[in-house]
Amino acid sequence: MTFLRNFWNDEQGQDLIEYTLLIAFVALASAALFIGAGKSVTTIWTITNNQLSAAAASAS
């Protein structure tokens, strides 16, 4: 019975779990931001490519 009580009250691995949850949250938030930013970057590259193509065509 003493073993179970000591096991229940032991908090030795608690910090590891908290840090793991924090890292998981940061990773998910970063992934969400990168997905949103990826669409913006694609749009910027498409516009730039179209402008460069138009400039090359008018220069020829």
N, C-alpha and C positions, 0 to 999 in steps of 0.2 A: 504494500500500500504506500509506503514511503517513496518507493521508486516512481510510482505513478504520480504522486503529488509533486515530486521534484521535477519529473518530466513535464508536467503541465505548467509549472511555474517558471521553467527555464525559458529565457528570452534570448538565447545566444545567437540564433539564426535570424532574428527579426530584422536586423539592419540589412542583411543581404536581400531579403524579400522586398523591403522598401526601396532599396536602390534599384533592384531589378524592375519593379513596377514603374519607377521614375524614368528609367532608361527606355522602357517600352512605350511610355507615353510620349517622350521626346521623339522617338523614332516614328511613331504614328503621326504626330503633328508635322514632322519634317516631310514625311512622305506626302501628306495632304498638301503641303505648300509647294512641293516640287511638281506634283501633278497639275496644280493650278497654274504654276509658272510656266510649265511646258507648253501649254496652249498659247500663252502670250508670246513666248519665244518663237513658236512656229509661225504665228501671225506676223511678227516682225521680220523673220527671214523671208516669208512669202512676199511681203510688200517690197522689201529691199531687192529681192530677185527680180520682181516685175519692173521696178524702176531701173535697175541695171540693164535688163533686157531692152527696155524702151530706149535708154540712152545709147546702147550699142547699135540698135537699129537705126536711130536717127543720125548717128555719127557715120554710118556706112554710106 
